[in-house]
Structures are given as structure tokens and as C-alpha cells.
Amino acid sequence: MTTPTFSEDLQRVGDVPVTDAATAAASVNDDATLLVSGFGSVGDPKAVPLEIAKAAEAGERDPELTVVSGGSVGDPIDTALIQADAVARRYPYQARSAARTAVDDRSVAFADRGIAGLSDEVRFGRLVDPDIAVVEAVAVGHDWLVPSTSLGQTPGYVAAADELVVEVNAAQPVALGQFHDVYLTDAPPNRDPIPLSAPGDRIGDPFVRFDSEKLRAVVQTNEPDDPYKFREPTAADRAIADNVVQFLRTEADRDPVVADAPTLQFGVGSLGNALMGALADTELLNGDGPPLRYFGEVIQDGLLDILDTGRLAAASATSLALSADGQERLFAEPERYADRIVLRPSAVSNAPALIDRTGVVAINTAVAVDIYGHVNSTHLNATHVLNGVGGSVDFLRNAHCSIVATPATAADGDVSTVVPMVSHVDHTEHDIDVVVTEHGVADLRGCSPVERAERILRIADPAFRPDLRRYLDHARTSGGHVPHDLDRAFDWQR
Amino acid sequence: MTTPTFSEDLQRVGDVPVTDAATAAASVNDDATLLVSGFGSVGDPKAVPLEIAKAAEAGERDPELTVVSGGSVGDPIDTALIQADAVARRYPYQARSAARTAVDDRSVAFADRGIAGLSDEVRFGRLVDPDIAVVEAVAVGHDWLVPSTSLGQTPGYVAAADELVVEVNAAQPVALGQFHDVYLTDAPPNRDPIPLSAPGDRIGDPFVRFDSEKLRAVVQTNEPDDPYKFREPTAADRAIADNVVQFLRTEADRDPVVADAPTLQFGVGSLGNALMGALADTELLNGDGPPLRYFGEVIQDGLLDILDTGRLAAASATSLALSADGQERLFAEPERYADRIVLRPSAVSNAPALIDRTGVVAINTAVAVDIYGHVNSTHLNATHVLNGVGGSVDFLRNAHCSIVATPATAADGDVSTVVPMVSHVDHTEHDIDVVVTEHGVADLRGCSPVERAERILRIADPAFRPDLRRYLDHARTSGGHVPHDLDRAFDWQR
């Protein structure tokens, strides 16, 4: 094929027959393992899942699907399909209340997986035996498609599935093709390294190729994403952002890796978005420092702000996880950003090797942090799931510097996010370099457990510090490298 | 320099002045950050640490050293120096009772670190500001040295330290030079990938180069390592080994990555050694399958057994962590093994990218596993440290398949290693694919937490299964994705 030019003249549907969504939905068997596009709540297929849900609600079929998405997806899958009782199993992440409720009452079997290795797990038969992929595109030909607002696990899923259905969404501009850099890693053993040298480099194509024999149906849709809504930054968000910026400045003074090419990653969500916004309002490196680089998972609105200042050389991610306003801004002038934003498959955007090689400073949020630096990102009171661990596990483990940033309280100040012992561990003490709250920075590097506790206590909410102090002082009377009192460790969660 | 030939004719000390250990010890300041060679309890410096300990015991000096080793080291550091109260801080691992006691009573500040990233942490100022490296060698020149029985973090530490002391140990054969493949990764950002394609490849030199200005002293010693002692395999060890072998055979039937190039890693210790021995006694892949490959951290005696059968194509590690018998066997005929054993810096042997690219099946042991698949490798009752997390964290996270193998009981059957909730998490549910005990194999891949619990219960010790069943059934009555009762979760540890 010739490379598409991604002008609005591009024919969105090439030489392939088009069908309606209901017909396409019929090609998904009731017991299918269904792989779907979508990451950061955008770029997911919309019409086919809704048709399956509709047929299930009408009692015309009784699906027991295994649904594997790239990351978080929108309502057609994680609300409509779930509420239609059409989903038996769900991987690797969910962020809608219907899905959360179903996972929590165990009517849907959920396995919470990291992002970097997921395409491999699916491709090499370690998680599921995939049947069919349903993916959203801005254009499709007989053996290629151009993904829409997220790339996610789509290249791996399309390669792994026996059959393929493509939804071509007219609400997604063709110009999105300019952002994609599709590179499919080869299989182990003796797998080659990913040949990426810097966050802004391109190593692949703007389209996903597939075996034309797989293509079962092409459906045309015209339905915008229902993306993240970011709340306005709170005073705590702004104080955390200030503390992070101050920490990064200090690091740049002593660490040439940070000074020479400050490379950041922020987790998905309102706090991450606020941090990006803060960096748009201030020079990270005073004076003539090099521009920032972003090597992360999602492009959020705040990153567009930094791009607009000219202080961000390149942004690498797997999803344009923008708000509706952010989409409007990007879609209005895609060329303005196309040379500095690259969307990669998640197996590349989150690759441990690349996070290491590019020297990422990773900043992710948490549900709770304990006094020794273990982090809970996923569960309340040990049992109730929130969204999933997502890419935080890839970045916090492999980063040059791993920062967990969280407000010191939750629930309007009623609950301390700093606790004696977290009741679910997603990130261990071995991975967390720094904890930041609105009360300051706890640099844990090189500290023994008790030294870590002393530093973390200083950035806990002042109202909870006396209780944390009592716990620590009591626990350390009985000795041990990591002083704990297992009778009281979970008093706060119980 | 010309490449040494590693015959016994090689001049062990080139054109550099030699001094005595007491003089060399004086070049280590009392407040120094001291980097030492050694990994797997072998290849550590012996004379200089003993001289510092002696002077401290005699009240001639009052050291408050920060000691950073590659991995575990022998008695001169982790017994003599510790007992002389000469160590204030210790990283990243310890495996002697004197060190364990000091860490546990917090007279030594210990930070438990993984292995793969440690050289980077030291080189790039994220853990310590290193002053002096003391390393063991089999030969030294004015700007090169040939390490002895372990390579470990030596290349990174020699590069990072301001000053260097070399102990040339006549008890270590010069022929050890044949095993080393020294490759120093460059610095992030924009770091190149490690150019290794297969476990047996060589990409570096047999010697560590250094800036000749750094060399403070060369000391001659003649002191064998005091290496691991492996216990005889128990009945449980043998049953676990049988279960692992059976699982690997099943995997090879369905997974071409395992069938085409079965690549294994085993954790340090008696169980790992027993597993290696079991694989020497049986063909993993019946018939004409390809030979095994080993991409791990340590060469233990059992690996020599497999090498002797001809069924192991190559073994890559960072340490010859052999028993005294194993050393004798290797030292008697180094040429017999030299073309199939490669010792690499730990930053290469444990590199996440290489564990991924070579398709490693990683098999590591545990202190305890909980019913949802979280693993404790390091602490008893949350507080008391054993050795450290070591390389298990590198391999279990990044492997193609991650197996935790443990006897179902400890303390002569009095304690279940399968518990409702582990009281210290070193490896999260996100990383563990399979748990093996003497009672069977629990394949957790794709399972929801409750499904994992059902599988893990089936391989717990039969005497403890009813209690585990009661806990699970009680916890699941109250709902939640990961059913727990925080009032009772630690009943077994309390």
C-alpha cells in the first residue's frame, strides 16, 4: 500500500465491504474471547458492543464473553455490556462504576494486570486464547487500518485474534493518523531490542497491518469518545505540584540525567493532569535548560498546555486521553502537535527497557502509602477494587526516579492516605524512591525502613501524625527491621 | 593492553606496587562509603575488611562505614566487620547471621534492594556517594583487573568509586578469567540497548578496566571463598522438582517460546539447587527437543550436573555460587565448562530487558504465599528480616513465566507457607503466574483473585487446608473483589 496522507480527502473505507453493526455483532460468538481497542477511555469500539448488549438485553442471545481491552474503555463496553450480563471475564483494567460493581460482587471475573506485558500475554497464550478483535479506526483498507484516539494494545491484539471487525468512526478525524507509530515487537526467545533512542523518535508505520483473511466486517459509526472529565485542581493538587517541581529542580542540580534531558511520566487522572498544568505555568529548569521530554502512557490536557509553551520537545504515549475540551483543541489543529506527539503501542510506550533507557522520572498517584513506603493503588480496605494497577506498575518499577504523589487525606480530610500498613500492596518498598504530599517531599532513597517512616510521617496530614507516631514508637519497642504490630496494623482500615 | 590468556603462567600482579592488607585498610576512611565485590557469597574481598575489623576491635579506629556489596558476601564483611561495630549502613543484601541480627536490632541501617538496578543506583548517585571500591581479582595490571568467582556489580562499582583497592587472591585460579564477559552499560538518557541476543553470547571483555589514577593499593591474599552449603534435597524438594518439570513439559507442548528454546532461571539456595539437580536426572523435553538454556543470577552445583549431561547449551549468570565441592570440580577442569558458562555484570545478568527478550521461565522460592498470590520473600511476621529480595524481584517481574516454588510447610510442618494474607509483600499478585508446592501446581494465569485462592488452596498442606477454606469462605460472605477479613487476616502470623 502507499502511505495514507491523513488529509480529510483520504477515503475512510477502502476496497472492503461495509455492514451494519448488528450484523457485525453476530460474528462475535456468545462464548468468544473478545479483544477490543481502547486506552485511557478513548478509541474503544462503540457500535458493536452496544449491539451485543442490546441483543442480550432483549433476550435474543446470552453472551458469556471474555473481554480484554487495551486499558480503560467507555460505556458501550464497561457499562452497557456489563449491565446486560454479557461479560463473564474482564481484563486488564476498568474505570466505570458498572464494571467496578460487577468486579466487586464477583459476577465478573476480573484479573488486574499491568500494561507493558499485556500484548505479550495475549499474543503468546499466557492469558487467553483470543477469538476476535473489534477495534476502532479512522480508516481501513483490505489489510490495514489506522487507529483512532488510542493505539493501546491494538497492534498485538489484531495480530493475535483469529478474526477482525473494524469500526470506522467518522467522528474521529483522519488526521489522527499522523500521531501513530505502530511497531510490533517480535517474539521471544532471542527477541530484538526495541530500536527507539529518544521519546520523539519514530520507528514504525502510521497503520496497523493485518492478514486480510481475518477481516469479518467493517462498520461505519459517528460517535465521539466519552473521555475523562478532569476536576479543577484543588489547593492540595497545586501544593503537590509545587513540591514536585521543587524536587525536580533540586534533582536537576545534582543529577546530570535529569539536567540533560528531563524526561517525565505522569499517571492518568486529575492529579496527573494538574501536575502537567503546573509545569506549563513554570519553567522547570530555570534559564537555558534543555526542553522537557514526556515518555508516558497518556497525553492529557495539561500536556497540550506545556506543548503550547514550547518547553516540551516531545511527548510519547499510547492514548490521547484528553477531556472533551482537549479533544476539541487537538482536533481543531492536529498539525500544531503532530510533530511532537507520538502514539505508540502500549508494549512500546510502557516498555521496561525504554523507561530505563530514556531515564524517566515517573510520578504516579496512590490510594494509600504506608509508613515504610509500600503503596496501594487499587483496593479499598483490602477488598474493594477501584480501577486497576494499569501502567503505574511499569513506570514506578523501571524509572530512573519513582515518585508517588498523593494528597495526605481522602474523603474530605476524614481519612489519612498515610497508614501504618497498606492492606493491598501494588508497589513494594523496593520500588518507591520518593513520596510527595501537599505537606512536603519524603526522599526515601537509601533509607532503612525506620528512616523511611520518620520521613513519611513528616509529610502526613498534621491531624494524623500523632497517631502514626504512636504506632511507630510502639511497634519499634518490640524490635525488628520493619517494626510492626500485627494486632494494630490494620486498625485504621477496620 | 593485550588480552590475558588466563593460563597459570599469567603474571597475577602486573606493573603495580603491592602493599600489605593493614596499609590498604588505612586507605578506607572511617566514614567511607565502601563498595565491595562479591555475589552469591563468593568473590568478596577478604583481607582488607578483616584488617579494618581488627583495628576496630582493637580500638585503634572507630569506623562508621556504609558498605555496599554486589549481593551476598562472606564472613569478613558480614560477620567480622559487623561484629566490630564498623558498619553503620548496609546495602543491598545480607545472608549471614551477624548481619541479620544487626539489621534486625536496627544497629545497622539496611535497605533491601533488587539487583538489576543497583549498579545504576550507585553510579548515578541515587543510593550513595561512593568513595572507595575494594574488589577481589585473580590478576591486576595498572588499569585492568580480572575478577574472581563473581562479577556482580564490580564493573559499575569500580567505575563509580573515587579510589580502588584490589585484593589478588592466589586461592582463586587465573582460569576464572575465561568466564567473565564484562560489559558496562552507558548512562541514560538515550542509553543504548544491551546488544545481547542469546544467553551464551559474549559482548564484552574478560577484564574490568579502570582509570589508573584510582588505584590506591594492591594486596595479595590466599584465602578460599566460604561459599554456600547446600543441604541434601528433602522429599518435598524432590516432589516440587517433579511438579516443576511436569509443568514445564506441559508448557512446552502448548507454548512455542518454551518448546523452541527452554530458558530457565532458578533462585539461589538449596531448593533451586535441587531443581537444577532434578533437571540433570531427567530429560525436560522428551526426545529430540532443543537443549536448555540458563539465564539467571548464579551458577550452582546442580547446573554443573546439567552441563555434564550435555543438555544445557549455555549458562549465563553473575556468580559461581558453588559449594566447596562444586568449586573444586570447576577449578579442576575450568576448560570443561568455559565455553558454556558466561559470567556477566549483574546489570546484564538480571536486566529486565534481557529476561524479557530471552523468554525466561523464572523459578524462585518464597517465605510465604497468600491465597491471592502475593509473595513474601524477605520477612518473618512482617518485621524480622531474612536475607533480602535479591534478584527474585528482577526475574519474577520480567519473566515469560514466573513460578514461585516452596514447600507447603516450614518449621518441620508446624507452619503453613500458604497463608490468608502475607505480612510483607515483595512480589505482588500482578507478577506471579504459577505457584508450585510438593502437593501440586497452581496455575494462576488469567484467574480472578477468588479463582486463584481456590487453586492455591489445593496445593496447601492438607493439614492447613480446612483453616484456609474457613478463612476464604468466611471472607467471601462479605463481598469484594479480594475477599479479606482484616480482623483475622494475620491470625496465623500473630
Boltz contact constraints between the chains, C-beta under 6 A:
constraints:
  - contact:
      token1: [A, 103]
      token2: [B, 481]
      max_distance: 6.0
  - contact:
      token1: [A, 104]
      token2: [B, 480]
      max_distance: 6.0
  - contact:
      token1: [A, 104]
      token2: [B, 481]
      max_distance: 6.0
  - contact:
      token1: [A, 109]
      token2: [B, 448]
      max_distance: 6.0
  - contact:
      token1: [A, 110]
      token2: [B, 448]
      max_distance: 6.0
  - contact:
      token1: [A, 111]
      token2: [B, 446]
      max_distance: 6.0
  - contact:
      token1: [A, 111]
      token2: [B, 448]
      max_distance: 6.0
  - contact:
      token1: [A, 114]
      token2: [B, 430]
      max_distance: 6.0
  - contact:
      token1: [A, 126]
      token2: [B, 445]
      max_distance: 6.0
  - contact:
      token1: [A, 127]
      token2: [B, 446]
      max_distance: 6.0
  - contact:
      token1: [A, 188]
      token2: [B, 257]
      max_distance: 6.0
  - contact:
      token1: [A, 188]
      token2: [B, 357]
      max_distance: 6.0
  - contact:
      token1: [A, 188]
      token2: [B, 359]
      max_distance: 6.0
  - contact:
      token1: [A, 188]
      token2: [B, 400]
      max_distance: 6.0
  - contact:
      token1: [A, 189]
      token2: [B, 261]
      max_distance: 6.0
  - contact:
      token1: [A, 189]
      token2: [B, 263]
      max_distance: 6.0
  - contact:
      token1: [A, 189]
      token2: [B, 358]
      max_distance: 6.0
  - contact:
      token1: [A, 189]
      token2: [B, 359]
      max_distance: 6.0
  - contact:
      token1: [A, 190]
      token2: [B, 197]
      max_distance: 6.0
  - contact:
      token1: [A, 190]
      token2: [B, 198]
      max_distance: 6.0
  - contact:
      token1: [A, 191]
      token2: [B, 357]
      max_distance: 6.0
  - contact:
      token1: [A, 193]
      token2: [B, 193]
      max_distance: 6.0
  - contact:
      token1: [A, 197]
      token2: [B, 190]
      max_distance: 6.0
  - contact:
      token1: [A, 198]
      token2: [B, 190]
      max_distance: 6.0
  - contact:
      token1: [A, 257]
      token2: [B, 188]
      max_distance: 6.0
  - contact:
      token1: [A, 261]
      token2: [B, 189]
      max_distance: 6.0
  - contact:
      token1: [A, 263]
      token2: [B, 189]
      max_distance: 6.0
  - contact:
      token1: [A, 352]
      token2: [B, 352]
      max_distance: 6.0
  - contact:
      token1: [A, 353]
      token2: [B, 353]
      max_distance: 6.0
  - contact:
      token1: [A, 357]
      token2: [B, 188]
      max_distance: 6.0
  - contact:
      token1: [A, 357]
      token2: [B, 191]
      max_distance: 6.0
  - contact:
      token1: [A, 358]
      token2: [B, 189]
      max_distance: 6.0
  - contact:
      token1: [A, 359]
      token2: [B, 188]
      max_distance: 6.0
  - contact:
      token1: [A, 359]
      token2: [B, 189]
      max_distance: 6.0
  - contact:
      token1: [A, 382]
      token2: [B, 484]
      max_distance: 6.0
  - contact:
      token1: [A, 382]
      token2: [B, 486]
      max_distance: 6.0
  - contact:
      token1: [A, 383]
      token2: [B, 480]
      max_distance: 6.0
  - contact:
      token1: [A, 383]
      token2: [B, 482]
      max_distance: 6.0
  - contact:
      token1: [A, 383]
      token2: [B, 483]
      max_distance: 6.0
  - contact:
      token1: [A, 383]
      token2: [B, 484]
      max_distance: 6.0
  - contact:
      token1: [A, 384]
      token2: [B, 480]
      max_distance: 6.0
  - contact:
      token1: [A, 385]
      token2: [B, 481]
      max_distance: 6.0
  - contact:
      token1: [A, 389]
      token2: [B, 430]
      max_distance: 6.0
  - contact:
      token1: [A, 393]
      token2: [B, 430]
      max_distance: 6.0
  - contact:
      token1: [A, 400]
      token2: [B, 188]
      max_distance: 6.0
  - contact:
      token1: [A, 425]
      token2: [B, 425]
      max_distance: 6.0
  - contact:
      token1: [A, 425]
      token2: [B, 428]
      max_distance: 6.0
  - contact:
      token1: [A, 426]
      token2: [B, 428]
      max_distance: 6.0
  - contact:
      token1: [A, 428]
      token2: [B, 425]
      max_distance: 6.0
  - contact:
      token1: [A, 428]
      token2: [B, 426]
      max_distance: 6.0
  - contact:
      token1: [A, 430]
      token2: [B, 114]
      max_distance: 6.0
  - contact:
      token1: [A, 430]
      token2: [B, 389]
      max_distance: 6.0
  - contact:
      token1: [A, 430]
      token2: [B, 393]
      max_distance: 6.0
  - contact:
      token1: [A, 445]
      token2: [B, 126]
      max_distance: 6.0
  - contact:
      token1: [A, 446]
      token2: [B, 111]
      max_distance: 6.0
  - contact:
      token1: [A, 446]
      token2: [B, 127]
      max_distance: 6.0
  - contact:
      token1: [A, 448]
      token2: [B, 109]
      max_distance: 6.0
  - contact:
      token1: [A, 448]
      token2: [B, 110]
      max_distance: 6.0
  - contact:
      token1: [A, 448]
      token2: [B, 111]
      max_distance: 6.0
  - contact:
      token1: [A, 480]
      token2: [B, 104]
      max_distance: 6.0
  - contact:
      token1: [A, 480]
      token2: [B, 383]
      max_distance: 6.0
  - contact:
      token1: [A, 480]
      token2: [B, 384]
      max_distance: 6.0
  - contact:
      token1: [A, 481]
      token2: [B, 103]
      max_distance: 6.0
  - contact:
      token1: [A, 481]
      token2: [B, 104]
      max_distance: 6.0
  - contact:
      token1: [A, 481]
      token2: [B, 385]
      max_distance: 6.0
  - contact:
      token1: [A, 482]
      token2: [B, 383]
      max_distance: 6.0
  - contact:
      token1: [A, 483]
      token2: [B, 383]
      max_distance: 6.0
  - contact:
      token1: [A, 484]
      token2: [B, 382]
      max_distance: 6.0
  - contact:
      token1: [A, 484]
      token2: [B, 383]
      max_distance: 6.0
  - contact:
      token1: [A, 486]
      token2: [B, 382]
      max_distance: 6.0
  - contact:
      token1: [A, 486]
      token2: [B, 490]
      max_distance: 6.0
  - contact:
      token1: [A, 486]
      token2: [B, 493]
      max_distance: 6.0
  - contact:
      token1: [A, 486]
      token2: [B, 494]
      max_distance: 6.0
  - contact:
      token1: [A, 490]
      token2: [B, 486]
      max_distance: 6.0
  - contact:
      token1: [A, 493]
      token2: [B, 486]
      max_distance: 6.0
  - contact:
      token1: [A, 494]
      token2: [B, 486]
      max_distance: 6.0
